[in-house]
Amino acid sequence: MEYIEETFEAPTPKEAFELAKSVYKDRDLKLVRAKHKLDSQGKLISQITIKVPLSKVSSLQNIDTDNKKVDFVLNLLAKRGLDREWLKDRLNFADGAILSDEKKILNYIIEELDRNIYIKKENFSKKRLKMLIGTTGVGKTTTLVKLAARYAYMLETEYKVAILNLDTYKAGAGQQLEIFSNTLLLDYFSAESPQELKKVLEKVDDFDIVLADSAGISPKDTERLIRHIEFIKEIKDRELELELVIPANFKYEDILEIYEYFSFLDISSIIITKLDETTAIGDLVTFLAKSNLPVSYLSFGQKIPDDLALASKNTILDCFVGDNFSA
């Protein structure tokens, strides 16, 4: 039997489960996992994931695609990159009164996107090593330098930050990072092997944050992926955050391929780059809504450190909706 998974949030696990029951009309719900997390305002909430038989979901309500209002909104959102099947799944749970009004349908979908996009808040409670991973050309190095400047100089607390280069493949990568480090008056280190990394980690033991730039990897480059794993195994006494860098202008299939390639590395969150290079982020929004991976930062350009912002649902949805978007 096929199942689908859905995540619900509420102040308590019981309330989250009651919410799930109300959405799925008390059908056969199975609790997959439950955890506590901080919401966008820093409040502790409960998050549960349930699974329900796909046959039960299909029997809830069949969207009438002959409904011109529904069809108009589906076409409008699909043209902006949202997955049509995901949209239909969401509308299966909409009240009949919503489906009779185009603006209500559109608002309902935006609310569903808001509910299914997650944000990761900055956390400096422990010393950490933050490694940026992703394919070639997604903006890892520039984003890393922006983060370094932010942590070292732009917060209420000026943290002790080091920059670490693990990209031994790209010609000039180390030199570029070292120049940025000198400009920002930050310590720079480089490691070409797991053994060198072990020695570097001893040198940076008293740093609050170590930002590591990794080599860009093609989903077909097994050798470089194994090299990543060898480096990661050496990081034992410091909290590790693996941030997957994804450009806003990638297609859904490309994003999914990259995520599936890196997913077993226990990705902490996503950094979205190149938001200034596209006006169509429906593919990205579809991925965020389906994956439940939290977003930590948004990058809008090349200026260091100005073109970097904390991620927020409002900003992501504003970028998706755009200026001329109405039903």
Protein Blocks (a to p, Z undefined) as FASTA:
>chain_A
ZZdddddddfbfklmmmmmmmmnoopacddfbdcddddfkopacddddddddfklmmmmp
ccdfklmklmmmmmmmmmnopafklmmmmmmmpcfklmmpfklmmmmmmmmmmmmpccdd
ddfkbccddddeddehilmmmmmmmmmmmmmmmmmbdcddddddfbfkbghklmmmmmmm
mmnopacdddfbfklmmmmmmmmmmpmbdcdddddddfklmklmmmmmmmmmmmmkbccd
ddddddfkbcfklmmmmmmmmmmnopabdcdehklmccbfklmmmmmmmnopacfbdcfb
jbdcklgccddfklmmmmmnommdcZZ
